[in-house]
Amino acid sequence: MRDWITSIGRLKAPGEEPFPERLARLHNDFERLHPFIDGNGRTGRLLLNLVLVRLGHPPAIVFKNDRTRYLAAMRRADQADYGPMGELLARSITNNLYRFVVPAVAGPSRLVPLASLMSTTDDLSADALRVAAIRGRLRAQKSPQGVWLSSRTWVDEYRDSRHRRGSRSSRDS
């Protein structure tokens, strides 16, 4: 366990191995220690996020629908192939930046990627927002890199218009 704690300190220093893969190695090393009777996976992911936050990075939240990929990546890491776990962690960090951090720091009128504007309270996934933008139902614009951008204000207007359309159609039936 002491060696594992010492390896956390080495994450800050540049190395030959990419940071996500070093992070994957650290996470896998803890999971292989298996220090508790129950809850090793949850504890390992919490420690991983504590390390990330202490290093100034957002947390890597692995959602339930990524569980199969996470377990497959963990099996590969058990065989010293840290690439798949590193990629999963890097994508998770990036996705969480778009989903939680960018909207929190962007004002309601600031244009941000649609992935940053997904709602966890209704059915507005990034794909649903993209389709609405393509159909002209959601005010949005495409960046020079081909990424759809919109604002929280525009998404709220689109959500309100959907509810008005939905209530009209249910009254008409």
Residue frames relative to the residue before (quaternion, step in Angstrom):
aa qw qx qy qz dx dy dz
M 1.0000 0.0000 0.0000 0.0000 0.00 0.00 0.00
R 0.6334 0.5309 -0.3359 0.4517 3.60 1.01 -0.75
D 0.6286 0.5256 -0.3353 0.4650 3.57 1.02 -0.77
W 0.6329 0.5272 -0.3274 0.4630 3.56 1.02 -0.81
I 0.6559 0.4996 -0.3098 0.4735 3.61 0.91 -0.86
T 0.6324 0.5223 -0.3288 0.4682 3.59 1.01 -0.77
S 0.6489 0.5291 -0.3233 0.4410 3.60 1.00 -0.77
I 0.5490 0.5906 -0.4059 0.4302 3.61 1.16 -0.42
G 0.6554 0.5298 -0.3042 0.4441 3.58 0.95 -0.87
R 0.6604 0.5123 -0.3066 0.4554 3.58 1.10 -0.62
L 0.5007 0.6621 -0.4309 0.3539 3.62 1.20 -0.22
K 0.6297 0.5614 -0.3335 0.4208 3.59 1.06 -0.72
A 0.6657 0.5071 -0.3021 0.4566 3.57 1.02 -0.80
P 0.5018 -0.6333 0.4802 0.3414 3.58 -1.02 0.73
G 0.0522 -0.7993 0.5986 0.0081 3.52 -1.11 0.68
E 0.6565 -0.5001 0.3791 0.4186 3.54 -1.30 0.14
E 0.6759 0.4635 -0.2800 0.4999 3.55 1.07 -0.75
P 0.5244 -0.6393 0.4478 0.3401 3.65 -0.91 0.82
F 0.6497 -0.5569 0.3596 0.3722 3.58 -1.12 0.73
P 0.6690 0.4940 -0.3454 0.4349 3.68 0.76 -0.81
E 0.6638 0.4905 -0.3132 0.4697 3.58 1.03 -0.69
R 0.6165 0.5130 -0.3512 0.4831 3.61 1.07 -0.61
L 0.6259 0.5268 -0.3194 0.4782 3.56 1.09 -0.77
A 0.6409 0.5190 -0.3140 0.4704 3.58 0.99 -0.86
R 0.6357 0.5240 -0.3258 0.4638 3.58 0.98 -0.84
L 0.6484 0.5240 -0.3079 0.4585 3.58 0.93 -0.94
H 0.6689 0.4983 -0.2921 0.4680 3.57 0.91 -0.97
N 0.6789 0.4890 -0.2920 0.4634 3.57 0.87 -0.92
D 0.6199 0.5452 -0.3453 0.4463 3.58 1.01 -0.77
F 0.6478 0.4961 -0.3285 0.4757 3.60 0.97 -0.78
E 0.6697 0.5087 -0.3104 0.4432 3.58 0.86 -0.94
R 0.6526 0.5030 -0.3209 0.4670 3.60 1.07 -0.62
L 0.5670 0.5769 -0.3888 0.4410 3.60 1.17 -0.48
H 0.0483 -0.8499 0.5203 0.0687 3.55 1.10 -0.81
P 0.0821 0.8758 -0.4732 0.0493 3.60 0.79 1.03
F 0.7505 0.3748 -0.2126 0.5010 3.62 1.14 -0.37
I 0.5908 -0.5596 0.4401 0.3796 3.56 -1.24 0.37
D 0.7968 0.0230 0.0299 0.6030 3.57 1.01 -0.86
G 0.7799 0.3864 -0.2545 0.4215 3.58 -1.21 0.49
N 0.3263 0.7728 -0.4948 0.2267 3.60 1.18 0.32
G 0.6528 0.5232 -0.3191 0.4453 3.59 0.95 -0.83
R 0.6727 0.4816 -0.2917 0.4801 3.57 0.87 -0.97
T 0.6597 0.5023 -0.3100 0.4652 3.57 0.91 -0.90
G 0.6508 0.5252 -0.3133 0.4499 3.58 0.95 -0.85
R 0.6725 0.4753 -0.2997 0.4818 3.59 0.97 -0.81
L 0.6215 0.5222 -0.3424 0.4731 3.60 1.07 -0.67
L 0.6582 0.4967 -0.3081 0.4745 3.59 0.94 -0.85
L 0.6055 0.5501 -0.3428 0.4617 3.57 1.04 -0.81
N 0.6986 0.4618 -0.2743 0.4727 3.59 0.87 -0.93
L 0.5958 0.5427 -0.3615 0.4689 3.59 1.08 -0.62
V 0.6491 0.5062 -0.3094 0.4761 3.58 0.94 -0.90
L 0.6545 0.5187 -0.3175 0.4492 3.60 0.88 -0.91
V 0.6844 0.4846 -0.2896 0.4614 3.57 0.83 -0.99
R 0.6537 0.5102 -0.3152 0.4616 3.59 0.97 -0.80
L 0.6824 0.4510 -0.2805 0.5022 3.59 1.18 -0.54
G 0.5873 -0.6172 0.3509 0.3887 3.59 1.29 0.05
H 0.5605 0.5815 -0.3933 0.4394 3.58 1.23 0.35
P 0.5256 -0.5938 0.4762 0.3800 3.59 -1.18 0.36
P 0.6132 -0.5671 0.3912 0.3865 3.60 -1.17 0.39
A 0.3729 -0.6780 0.5864 0.2397 3.52 -1.33 0.43
I 0.0523 -0.8092 0.5852 -0.0057 3.56 -0.07 1.27
V 0.1571 -0.7753 0.6084 0.0646 3.56 -0.62 1.18
F 0.2653 -0.8021 0.5197 0.1272 3.55 -0.43 1.24
K 0.7097 -0.4895 0.3226 0.3906 3.52 -1.28 0.50
N 0.6799 0.4950 -0.3078 0.4449 3.61 0.95 -0.79
D 0.6571 0.4679 -0.3148 0.5003 3.62 1.28 -0.11
R 0.3555 0.7838 -0.4590 0.2202 3.58 1.29 0.03
T 0.6534 0.5132 -0.3199 0.4553 3.60 0.90 -0.89
R 0.6639 0.4875 -0.3000 0.4812 3.60 0.92 -0.90
Y 0.6293 0.5390 -0.3277 0.4539 3.58 1.01 -0.84
L 0.6924 0.4717 -0.2871 0.4644 3.61 0.82 -0.95
A 0.6339 0.5129 -0.3297 0.4758 3.60 1.04 -0.75
A 0.6511 0.5005 -0.3108 0.4786 3.59 1.00 -0.82
M 0.6307 0.5249 -0.3347 0.4634 3.59 1.04 -0.74
R 0.6323 0.5199 -0.3369 0.4651 3.62 1.00 -0.75
R 0.6452 0.5012 -0.3186 0.4807 3.59 1.03 -0.80
A 0.6397 0.5181 -0.3253 0.4653 3.59 1.02 -0.78
D 0.5908 0.5676 -0.3613 0.4453 3.59 1.11 -0.63
Q 0.7110 0.3973 -0.2324 0.5316 3.58 1.23 -0.53
A 0.5716 -0.6414 0.3357 0.3863 3.59 1.30 0.53
D 0.5182 0.5593 -0.4563 0.4587 3.60 1.15 0.62
Y 0.0813 -0.8590 0.5055 -0.0017 3.57 0.01 1.34
G 0.4220 0.7416 -0.4403 0.2796 3.60 1.27 -0.10
P 0.7033 0.4598 -0.2998 0.4517 3.64 0.69 -0.96
M 0.6629 0.4760 -0.3177 0.4828 3.62 0.96 -0.76
G 0.6267 0.5326 -0.3354 0.4594 3.59 1.02 -0.75
E 0.6555 0.5007 -0.3074 0.4744 3.56 0.98 -0.84
L 0.6455 0.5161 -0.3216 0.4620 3.58 0.93 -0.86
L 0.6711 0.4863 -0.3008 0.4719 3.60 0.92 -0.85
A 0.6517 0.5128 -0.3200 0.4582 3.59 0.94 -0.85
R 0.6607 0.4891 -0.3097 0.4779 3.60 0.95 -0.84
S 0.6358 0.5342 -0.3260 0.4518 3.56 1.00 -0.79
I 0.6467 0.5041 -0.3131 0.4792 3.58 0.96 -0.85
T 0.6690 0.4976 -0.2985 0.4646 3.59 0.88 -0.94
N 0.6600 0.5058 -0.3109 0.4603 3.59 0.89 -0.92
N 0.6703 0.4934 -0.3022 0.4647 3.57 0.97 -0.80
L 0.5683 0.5599 -0.3791 0.4689 3.57 1.15 -0.54
Y 0.6990 0.4669 -0.2675 0.4709 3.57 0.84 -1.01
R 0.7261 0.4729 -0.2532 0.4301 3.55 0.91 -0.88
F 0.8242 0.2447 -0.0973 0.5014 3.59 0.90 -0.87
V 0.7427 0.4400 -0.2495 0.4388 3.57 0.76 -1.01
V 0.6727 0.5058 -0.3152 0.4385 3.61 0.75 -0.99
P 0.6862 0.4575 -0.3248 0.4630 3.66 0.76 -0.81
A 0.6337 0.5473 -0.3393 0.4287 3.60 1.05 -0.67
V 0.7499 0.3769 -0.2204 0.4970 3.59 1.00 -0.71
A 0.6294 0.5093 -0.3385 0.4794 3.58 1.21 -0.38
G 0.4756 -0.6542 0.5050 0.3014 3.54 -1.00 0.78
P 0.6840 -0.5161 0.3212 0.4032 3.61 -1.20 0.35
S 0.7261 0.4114 -0.2463 0.4928 3.60 1.19 -0.43
R 0.5105 0.6572 -0.4194 0.3627 3.59 1.24 -0.06
L 0.4185 -0.7039 0.5172 0.2486 3.56 -0.96 0.88
V 0.0482 0.7795 -0.6179 0.0914 3.52 -0.83 1.10
P 0.6510 -0.5035 0.3703 0.4306 3.63 -1.19 0.33
L 0.6189 -0.5787 0.3883 0.3624 3.57 -1.09 0.75
A 0.5993 0.5738 -0.3676 0.4201 3.60 1.04 -0.68
S 0.6380 0.5268 -0.3263 0.4571 3.59 1.18 -0.50
L 0.7261 0.4530 -0.2217 0.4673 3.55 1.21 -0.43
M 0.3517 0.7359 -0.5050 0.2822 3.58 1.27 0.19
S 0.3060 -0.7421 0.5661 0.1873 3.51 -1.11 0.67
T 0.3182 -0.7378 0.5621 0.1961 3.55 -0.98 0.83
T 0.6512 0.5439 -0.3092 0.4295 3.58 1.26 -0.21
D 0.7944 0.1443 -0.1147 0.5788 3.61 1.19 -0.21
D 0.7235 -0.4791 0.3038 0.3933 3.57 -1.26 -0.20
L 0.4367 0.7062 -0.4632 0.3099 3.62 1.09 0.45
S 0.0293 -0.7941 0.6059 -0.0379 3.54 0.11 1.32
A 0.6827 -0.4497 0.3587 0.4505 3.58 -1.27 0.12
D 0.6477 0.5164 -0.3224 0.4582 3.61 1.01 -0.77
A 0.6417 0.5147 -0.3276 0.4647 3.60 0.98 -0.82
L 0.6549 0.4983 -0.3118 0.4750 3.59 0.99 -0.79
R 0.6344 0.5294 -0.3301 0.4564 3.59 1.01 -0.79
V 0.6537 0.5025 -0.3094 0.4737 3.59 0.93 -0.87
A 0.6429 0.5145 -0.3198 0.4688 3.60 0.97 -0.84
A 0.6429 0.5125 -0.3195 0.4711 3.59 1.03 -0.77
I 0.6563 0.5103 -0.3099 0.4613 3.58 0.91 -0.92
R 0.7117 0.4472 -0.2498 0.4806 3.61 0.98 -0.84
G 0.5071 -0.6789 0.4036 0.3451 3.57 1.29 -0.06
R 0.4839 0.6709 -0.4331 0.3581 3.59 1.21 0.28
L 0.7265 0.2984 -0.1833 0.5912 3.57 1.22 -0.52
R 0.4103 -0.6802 0.5446 0.2691 3.57 -0.83 0.93
A 0.2453 0.7429 -0.5768 0.2351 3.55 -0.63 1.17
Q 0.1360 -0.7684 0.6144 0.1166 3.53 -1.27 0.22
K 0.4414 -0.6838 0.5205 0.2580 3.49 -1.22 0.60
S 0.4015 -0.7051 0.5303 0.2457 3.56 -0.91 0.93
P 0.6647 -0.4867 0.3597 0.4380 3.62 -1.20 0.23
Q 0.6598 0.4916 -0.3058 0.4790 3.61 1.19 -0.48
G 0.5718 -0.6273 0.3664 0.3812 3.61 1.28 0.03
V 0.5185 0.6229 -0.4193 0.4090 3.59 1.26 0.27
W 0.4005 -0.7049 0.5299 0.2489 3.58 -0.89 0.93
L 0.1082 -0.7890 0.6045 0.0198 3.56 -0.96 1.00
S 0.0793 0.7651 -0.6371 0.0490 3.54 -1.10 0.71
S 0.4100 -0.6941 0.5252 0.2728 3.58 -1.26 -0.12
R 0.6492 -0.4979 0.3954 0.4176 3.55 -1.27 0.36
T 0.6240 0.5456 -0.3371 0.4465 3.60 0.99 -0.83
W 0.6908 0.4780 -0.2846 0.4618 3.58 0.84 -0.96
V 0.6388 0.5104 -0.3311 0.4710 3.60 1.02 -0.75
D 0.6354 0.5170 -0.3308 0.4686 3.60 1.00 -0.78
E 0.6298 0.5165 -0.3302 0.4771 3.61 1.02 -0.77
Y 0.6507 0.5066 -0.3121 0.4718 3.58 0.95 -0.87
R 0.6419 0.5209 -0.3210 0.4621 3.61 0.92 -0.88
D 0.6591 0.5044 -0.3061 0.4663 3.61 0.93 -0.91
S 0.6637 0.4973 -0.3130 0.4629 3.60 0.96 -0.82
R 0.6108 0.5403 -0.3512 0.4601 3.60 1.09 -0.63
H 0.6692 0.4970 -0.2992 0.4644 3.56 0.95 -0.90
R 0.6358 0.5097 -0.3345 0.4734 3.59 1.04 -0.73
R 0.6508 0.4981 -0.3188 0.4761 3.60 0.95 -0.87
G 0.6634 0.5208 -0.3079 0.4403 3.59 0.92 -0.89
S 0.6842 0.4693 -0.2994 0.4712 3.60 0.94 -0.81
R 0.6101 0.5341 -0.3564 0.4643 3.62 1.10 -0.59
S 0.6875 0.4879 -0.2978 0.4478 3.58 0.85 -0.94
S 0.6584 0.4922 -0.3278 0.4656 3.61 1.03 -0.66
R 0.6279 0.5106 -0.3453 0.4752 3.63 1.14 -0.54
D 0.6674 0.5279 -0.3037 0.4285 3.57 1.05 -0.77
S 0.6455 0.5573 -0.3375 0.3986 3.61 1.10 -0.48
